[in-house]
Amino acid sequence: MVAIRGRLRDRVPFGPWGPLGVAVDPATWKAVPYFIGAPVVGTACLVGLGFALPLSLVFVLLWVGLPMLAVLILVWRGIAVVERRFLRATLGVDVPDPYRPRPEGGLHAHLRWLFTDLATWKDLGYLLLLCPLGLLEFVVVFGLWSLGLELLGLPLPMVLNGRDMTFWFVDVSTVHEAVVVMLFGVVSLFAALYALRGLSLAHAWLARALLGADDRRLLLARNEDLRTSRARGVNAAEAERRRIERDLHDGAQQRLLAVALDLGRAQTKFDDDPEQARMLVQSAAAGAKAAIGELRDLARGIYPAILTDRGLDAALSSLAARAPVRVEVTVEITDRPPAAVESIAYFVVAEALTNMAKYSQATEAHVRVGRAVGRVVVEVGDNGVGGAVVRPGGGLDGLADRAATIDGVLVVDSPPGGPTTVRAELPCVW
């Protein structure tokens, strides 16, 4: 989303210090380079595009102009990208690039991507408006400044040399008249400052309208992201349910069935063969212990008790203690995040350490959990051979699905030869 940094609107037109606050506010003076450079950039764009665009459109009839027009579009989109960065640096308005993602097809798909993106033509409209608009803003702001400085300096020759001065058919011949003229000069300078701030807001609004993304498109994209995230969450929950059913059926259920059979056979042999019955009871006891262990591991895979009781730091330390190599754990958050965030962070670390033990040939690893603006950041790295990728149906893909259920993202950086870093950013509101 687009936002004006530094709450520019809250400081215009009046602040707690009145005009003096506007004069000393750094945002006022950061805008000056923009209003100096905008007429130059706007004039160059108007002249260049005014010549190249009609020429390209004429040659389109001969098919020669099509590549010319494509190159021209790339040029003005590049200028628009630079303009957005310049706006952020000077006016404090953050306008993200609104272009649609680049397609994966061939030349036809790329040309269609260029010509049918509405943001491309909005960029063109902005650049063509920049020349007259920039010139108007320059004249208003620097005209008021020039007027103010001239009014302030007009009485000086009279004060120093005793000569009368005339400005716009106004004679300045006395000290009182000089003071009045200088007061008008001060008022003009403050008016220039307010004009500068007001024009900054107006230009920021225009830039958001023409260089930014369409609000409807943003809402549609957000809705699509939510639907995709929900679908991935449902798929992840279904896959987890099938895994639990499979583990119960193939593991604990089979062991408990064997325990029941051993106890039944032991019951029939108590009178005839007590020694055999005792061995069957011992076998049943061992099977029951193994089943309890499998159920405990299964419960830990669903939601570990240590995470509920003692929090993320203790749970991750427990995972690191079971790893086959030395793992350094650093948890830099003091307040416990919501249970969903805590659970996903735990399983990201668990899956990453499991993959490390199976495939990476690493000798050491690290786990870091930190807090960013509105996010919990989980990073797991090792010094192994690398080459980890997110494959459909794989463990890392399942973690990405888990993170997507809360609009989080999972990034895997694992070049051949290593090292490997798995990073998850999970939205969180404490």
C-alpha positions as CSV (number, residue, x, y, z in Angstrom):
1,M,0.0,0.0,0.0
2,V,1.0,3.6,-0.5
3,A,1.8,5.8,2.4
4,I,3.4,9.2,3.0
5,R,6.3,8.7,5.3
6,G,6.8,10.9,8.4
7,R,3.1,11.8,8.6
8,L,3.6,14.7,6.2
9,R,-0.1,15.5,6.2
10,D,-0.2,15.9,10.0
11,R,2.3,18.8,9.8
12,V,0.6,20.8,7.0
13,P,-0.4,23.5,7.0
14,F,-0.1,24.2,10.7
15,G,2.0,22.5,13.4
16,P,2.6,23.3,17.1
17,W,5.1,25.9,16.2
18,G,3.1,27.6,13.3
19,P,5.1,28.9,10.4
20,L,8.4,28.5,12.3
21,G,7.7,24.7,12.5
22,V,7.3,24.6,8.7
23,A,10.5,26.5,8.2
24,V,12.6,24.2,10.4
25,D,10.9,20.9,9.3
26,P,13.5,18.9,7.3
27,A,10.6,17.6,5.1
28,T,10.2,21.1,3.7
29,W,13.8,21.4,2.5
30,K,14.0,17.8,1.2
31,A,11.2,18.7,-1.3
32,V,13.3,21.6,-2.8
33,P,15.4,19.4,-5.1
34,Y,12.3,17.8,-6.6
35,F,10.8,21.1,-7.6
36,I,14.1,22.1,-9.2
37,G,14.5,18.9,-11.1
38,A,10.9,18.2,-12.1
39,P,10.8,20.9,-14.8
40,V,14.0,19.6,-16.4
41,V,12.9,16.0,-16.3
42,G,9.4,16.9,-17.5
43,T,10.7,19.0,-20.4
44,A,13.1,16.2,-21.5
45,C,10.2,13.7,-21.4
46,L,7.8,15.9,-23.2
47,V,10.3,16.6,-26.0
48,G,11.6,13.1,-26.3
49,L,8.2,11.3,-26.1
50,G,6.5,13.9,-28.2
51,F,8.9,13.1,-31.0
52,A,9.5,9.4,-30.6
53,L,5.9,8.3,-29.8
54,P,4.2,9.6,-32.9
55,L,7.1,8.3,-35.0
56,S,6.8,4.8,-33.6
57,L,3.0,4.8,-34.1
58,V,3.4,5.8,-37.7
59,F,6.0,3.0,-38.3
60,V,3.8,0.5,-36.6
61,L,1.8,0.4,-39.9
62,L,5.0,-1.0,-41.5
63,W,5.7,-3.3,-38.5
64,V,9.0,-1.6,-38.1
65,G,7.6,0.6,-35.3
66,L,6.5,-2.3,-33.1
67,P,9.9,-3.0,-31.7
68,M,10.6,0.7,-31.6
69,L,7.4,1.2,-29.6
70,A,8.3,-1.7,-27.2
71,V,11.7,-0.2,-26.6
72,L,10.1,3.2,-26.0
73,I,7.7,1.7,-23.5
74,L,10.6,0.1,-21.6
75,V,12.4,3.5,-21.6
76,W,9.5,5.5,-20.2
77,R,8.7,2.7,-17.6
78,G,12.3,2.9,-16.5
79,I,12.0,6.7,-16.2
80,A,8.8,6.2,-14.1
81,V,10.6,3.8,-11.8
82,V,13.4,6.3,-11.2
83,E,10.7,9.0,-10.6
84,R,9.1,6.8,-7.9
85,R,12.5,6.5,-6.2
86,F,13.1,10.3,-6.5
87,L,9.6,11.0,-5.0
88,R,10.4,8.7,-2.1
89,A,13.7,10.5,-1.4
90,T,12.4,14.0,-1.7
91,L,8.7,14.2,-1.1
92,G,8.5,11.2,1.2
93,V,5.8,9.5,-0.8
94,D,6.3,5.8,-1.2
95,V,4.8,4.5,-4.5
96,P,5.5,0.8,-5.1
97,D,5.9,-0.3,-8.7
98,P,2.4,-1.4,-9.9
99,Y,3.3,-3.5,-12.9
100,R,2.0,-7.0,-13.4
101,P,4.4,-9.9,-13.0
102,R,6.6,-10.7,-16.0
103,P,5.1,-13.6,-18.0
104,E,7.0,-16.8,-18.6
105,G,6.0,-17.1,-22.3
106,G,7.8,-16.0,-25.4
107,L,8.0,-12.8,-27.3
108,H,4.3,-12.6,-27.9
109,A,3.5,-12.9,-24.2
110,H,6.0,-10.2,-23.3
111,L,4.6,-7.8,-25.9
112,R,1.1,-8.4,-24.6
113,W,2.4,-7.9,-21.1
114,L,3.9,-4.5,-22.1
115,F,1.0,-3.2,-24.2
116,T,-2.0,-4.3,-22.0
117,D,-0.7,-3.2,-18.6
118,L,-2.7,-0.2,-17.5
119,A,0.2,1.0,-15.4
120,T,2.3,1.5,-18.5
121,W,0.0,4.0,-20.0
122,K,-0.6,5.8,-16.7
123,D,3.2,6.2,-16.5
124,L,3.1,7.9,-19.9
125,G,0.3,10.3,-18.8
126,Y,2.3,11.2,-15.7
127,L,5.5,11.9,-17.7
128,L,3.6,14.0,-20.3
129,L,2.0,16.1,-17.4
130,L,5.3,16.5,-15.6
131,C,6.6,19.3,-17.8
132,P,3.7,21.8,-17.5
133,L,3.0,20.8,-13.9
134,G,6.7,21.1,-12.9
135,L,7.0,24.5,-14.6
136,L,3.9,25.7,-12.8
137,E,5.1,24.5,-9.4
138,F,8.6,26.0,-10.0
139,V,7.1,29.4,-10.9
140,V,4.8,29.4,-7.8
141,V,7.4,28.3,-5.3
142,F,10.5,30.1,-6.5
143,G,8.5,33.1,-7.6
144,L,7.3,33.6,-4.1
145,W,10.8,33.1,-2.8
146,S,12.2,35.6,-5.2
147,L,9.6,38.1,-4.3
148,G,10.2,37.7,-0.6
149,L,14.0,38.0,-1.0
150,E,13.6,41.1,-3.2
151,L,11.2,42.7,-0.7
152,L,13.6,42.0,2.1
153,G,16.6,43.4,0.2
154,L,14.8,46.4,-1.3
155,P,15.1,48.8,1.7
156,L,18.8,48.1,2.3
157,P,20.2,50.7,-0.2
158,M,17.9,53.4,1.3
159,V,19.1,52.5,4.8
160,L,22.8,52.4,3.8
161,N,23.0,55.2,1.3
162,G,19.9,57.2,1.9
163,R,18.5,56.7,-1.6
164,D,14.8,56.2,-2.3
165,M,13.8,53.0,-3.9
166,T,10.9,52.1,-6.2
167,F,9.3,48.7,-6.4
168,W,6.2,48.0,-8.6
169,F,5.4,51.8,-8.6
170,V,5.7,51.9,-4.8
171,D,8.2,54.5,-3.5
172,V,10.2,53.5,-0.4
173,S,11.5,56.7,1.1
174,T,11.1,56.3,4.9
175,V,12.1,53.8,7.5
176,H,8.4,53.0,8.3
177,E,7.8,52.2,4.6
178,A,11.0,50.1,4.6
179,V,9.8,48.1,7.6
180,V,6.4,47.5,6.0
181,V,8.0,46.3,2.8
182,M,10.3,44.0,4.7
183,L,7.3,42.6,6.6
184,F,5.7,41.8,3.3
185,G,8.9,40.1,2.3
186,V,8.8,37.9,5.4
187,V,5.1,37.0,4.7
188,S,6.0,36.1,1.1
189,L,8.8,33.8,2.2
190,F,6.5,32.0,4.6
191,A,3.9,31.8,1.9
192,A,6.6,30.2,-0.3
193,L,7.2,27.6,2.4
194,Y,3.5,26.8,2.7
195,A,3.2,26.7,-1.0
196,L,6.1,24.3,-1.1
197,R,4.5,22.0,1.4
198,G,1.0,22.2,-0.1
199,L,2.3,21.5,-3.6
200,S,4.3,18.6,-2.1
201,L,1.0,17.0,-0.9
202,A,-0.8,17.8,-4.2
203,H,2.0,16.3,-6.3
204,A,2.2,13.2,-4.0
205,W,-1.6,12.7,-4.5
206,L,-1.1,12.9,-8.3
207,A,1.9,10.5,-8.2
208,R,-0.1,8.0,-6.2
209,A,-3.0,8.2,-8.6
210,L,-0.9,7.9,-11.8
211,L,2.3,6.0,-10.8
212,G,0.7,3.8,-8.1
213,A,-1.4,0.7,-8.4
214,D,-5.1,0.9,-8.9
215,D,-7.0,0.3,-5.6
216,R,-9.4,-2.1,-7.2
217,R,-6.5,-4.1,-8.5
218,L,-4.8,-4.2,-5.1
219,L,-8.1,-5.4,-3.5
220,L,-8.4,-8.1,-6.2
221,A,-4.8,-9.2,-5.7
222,R,-5.2,-9.3,-2.0
223,N,-8.4,-11.3,-2.3
224,E,-6.6,-13.8,-4.6
225,D,-3.7,-14.1,-2.2
226,L,-6.2,-14.8,0.6
227,R,-8.0,-17.4,-1.4
228,T,-4.7,-19.1,-2.3
229,S,-3.5,-18.9,1.3
230,R,-6.8,-20.5,2.5
231,A,-6.5,-23.2,-0.1
232,R,-2.9,-24.0,0.9
233,G,-4.0,-24.0,4.5
234,V,-6.8,-26.5,3.8
235,N,-4.4,-28.7,1.8
236,A,-1.8,-28.6,4.6
237,A,-4.4,-29.5,7.2
238,E,-5.6,-32.4,5.1
239,A,-2.1,-33.6,4.5
240,E,-1.4,-33.4,8.2
241,R,-4.6,-35.4,9.0
242,R,-3.6,-38.1,6.5
243,R,-0.1,-38.3,8.1
244,I,-1.6,-38.7,11.6
245,E,-4.0,-41.4,10.4
246,R,-1.1,-43.2,8.6
247,D,1.2,-43.0,11.6
248,L,-1.6,-44.3,13.9
249,H,-2.5,-47.1,11.6
250,D,1.0,-48.3,10.7
251,G,2.6,-47.6,14.1
252,A,0.8,-47.4,17.4
253,Q,-2.3,-49.3,16.3
254,Q,-0.2,-52.3,15.1
255,R,1.8,-52.3,18.3
256,L,-1.3,-52.2,20.4
257,L,-2.8,-55.0,18.4
258,A,0.3,-57.1,19.0
259,V,0.1,-56.3,22.7
260,A,-3.5,-57.5,22.8
261,L,-2.6,-60.7,21.0
262,D,0.3,-61.4,23.3
263,L,-1.9,-60.8,26.4
264,G,-4.6,-63.1,24.9
265,R,-2.1,-65.9,24.3
266,A,-0.6,-65.4,27.8
267,Q,-4.0,-65.7,29.3
268,T,-4.5,-69.2,27.7
269,K,-1.1,-70.4,28.9
270,F,-1.2,-69.3,32.6
271,D,-2.1,-72.9,33.7
272,D,-0.3,-75.1,31.2
273,D,2.9,-73.1,30.5
274,P,3.5,-70.3,33.1
275,E,7.0,-69.6,31.7
276,Q,5.7,-69.0,28.2
277,A,2.9,-66.9,29.6
278,R,5.5,-64.8,31.5
279,M,7.5,-64.3,28.3
280,L,4.4,-63.2,26.4
281,V,3.5,-60.7,29.2
282,Q,7.0,-59.3,29.0
283,S,6.7,-59.0,25.2
284,A,3.3,-57.2,25.6
285,A,4.8,-54.8,28.2
286,A,7.7,-54.0,25.8
287,G,5.2,-53.4,22.9
288,A,3.0,-51.2,25.2
289,K,6.1,-49.1,26.0
290,A,7.0,-48.8,22.3
291,A,3.4,-47.8,21.5
292,I,3.5,-45.1,24.2
293,G,6.7,-43.8,22.7
294,E,5.2,-43.6,19.3
295,L,2.1,-41.9,20.6
296,R,4.3,-39.4,22.4
297,D,6.3,-38.7,19.2
298,L,3.0,-38.4,17.3
299,A,1.7,-35.9,19.8
300,R,4.9,-33.9,19.6
301,G,4.5,-33.8,15.9
302,I,1.0,-32.3,16.3
303,Y,1.8,-29.8,19.0
304,P,4.7,-30.4,21.5
305,A,3.8,-30.1,25.2
306,I,7.1,-28.3,25.9
307,L,6.0,-25.5,23.5
308,T,2.8,-25.0,25.4
309,D,4.3,-25.1,28.8
310,R,7.7,-23.3,28.4
311,G,7.6,-21.4,25.1
312,L,9.6,-21.2,22.0
313,D,13.1,-20.9,23.5
314,A,12.8,-24.1,25.5
315,A,11.1,-26.0,22.6
316,L,13.8,-25.0,20.1
317,S,16.6,-25.8,22.6
318,S,15.0,-29.3,22.9
319,L,15.1,-29.7,19.2
320,A,18.7,-28.6,19.0
321,A,19.7,-31.0,21.8
322,R,18.4,-33.9,19.7
323,A,20.2,-32.8,16.5
324,P,23.2,-34.9,15.5
325,V,25.5,-31.8,15.2
326,R,26.0,-28.7,17.3
327,V,23.2,-26.2,16.9
328,E,23.4,-22.7,18.3
329,V,20.0,-21.3,19.3
330,T,19.3,-17.6,19.7
331,V,15.8,-16.4,20.6
332,E,15.6,-12.6,20.7
333,I,11.9,-12.2,21.6
334,T,10.7,-11.9,25.1
335,D,7.0,-11.8,24.7
336,R,5.4,-15.0,23.5
337,P,3.8,-14.7,20.1
338,P,0.3,-16.1,19.3
339,A,0.0,-19.9,19.4
340,A,-0.3,-20.2,15.6
341,V,2.9,-18.2,15.0
342,E,4.7,-20.1,17.8
343,S,3.7,-23.5,16.3
344,I,4.7,-22.6,12.8
345,A,8.0,-21.2,14.0
346,Y,8.7,-24.5,15.9
347,F,7.9,-26.7,12.9
348,V,10.0,-24.6,10.5
349,V,13.0,-25.3,12.8
350,A,12.1,-28.9,13.3
351,E,11.7,-29.7,9.6
352,A,14.9,-27.7,8.7
353,L,17.0,-29.6,11.3
354,T,15.5,-32.9,10.2
355,N,16.5,-32.1,6.5
356,M,19.9,-31.0,7.7
357,A,20.5,-34.3,9.5
358,K,19.3,-36.4,6.5
359,Y,20.9,-34.6,3.5
360,S,23.2,-31.7,4.3
361,Q,26.3,-33.4,5.7
362,A,26.6,-30.3,7.9
363,T,28.9,-30.1,10.9
364,E,27.2,-27.1,12.6
365,A,24.0,-25.1,12.4
366,H,22.3,-22.1,13.9
367,V,18.8,-21.1,14.7
368,R,17.8,-17.5,15.2
369,V,14.4,-16.1,16.1
370,G,14.0,-12.4,16.1
371,R,11.3,-9.7,16.0
372,A,10.9,-7.2,13.1
373,V,8.1,-4.7,12.5
374,G,4.9,-6.7,12.7
375,R,6.7,-10.0,12.1
376,V,8.5,-12.9,13.7
377,V,11.6,-13.9,11.7
378,V,12.8,-17.5,12.0
379,E,16.2,-18.4,10.4
380,V,17.8,-21.8,10.3
381,G,21.2,-22.2,8.6
382,D,23.9,-24.8,8.3
383,N,27.3,-25.2,6.6
384,G,26.3,-28.3,4.6
385,V,26.5,-29.1,0.9
386,G,23.4,-27.1,0.0
387,G,21.1,-27.9,-2.9
388,A,17.9,-27.9,-0.9
389,V,14.8,-26.9,-3.0
390,V,11.1,-26.6,-2.4
391,R,9.5,-29.6,-4.1
392,P,5.7,-30.1,-4.4
393,G,4.7,-32.4,-1.7
394,G,8.0,-32.2,0.1
395,G,8.7,-31.1,3.7
396,L,9.7,-27.6,2.8
397,D,6.6,-27.2,0.6
398,G,4.5,-28.2,3.6
399,L,6.2,-25.6,5.7
400,A,5.5,-23.0,3.0
401,D,1.8,-24.0,3.2
402,R,1.8,-23.7,6.9
403,A,3.3,-20.2,6.8
404,A,0.8,-19.2,4.1
405,T,-2.1,-20.0,6.4
406,I,-1.2,-16.8,8.3
407,D,0.1,-14.8,5.3
408,G,3.7,-15.7,6.1
409,V,6.4,-16.5,3.6
410,L,9.2,-19.1,3.5
411,V,12.4,-18.5,1.6
412,V,15.0,-21.2,1.0
413,D,18.5,-20.1,0.0
414,S,20.6,-23.2,-0.7
415,P,23.1,-22.9,-3.6
416,P,25.1,-26.0,-4.6
417,G,28.0,-26.3,-2.2
418,G,26.2,-24.5,0.6
419,P,25.5,-23.0,2.9
420,T,21.8,-23.4,3.4
421,T,19.5,-20.9,5.0
422,V,15.8,-21.4,5.6
423,R,14.0,-18.1,6.5
424,A,10.4,-17.7,7.5
425,E,8.7,-14.3,8.1
426,L,5.5,-14.7,10.0
427,P,3.1,-11.8,10.5
428,C,2.5,-11.2,14.2
429,V,0.6,-8.7,16.3
430,W,1.5,-8.8,20.0
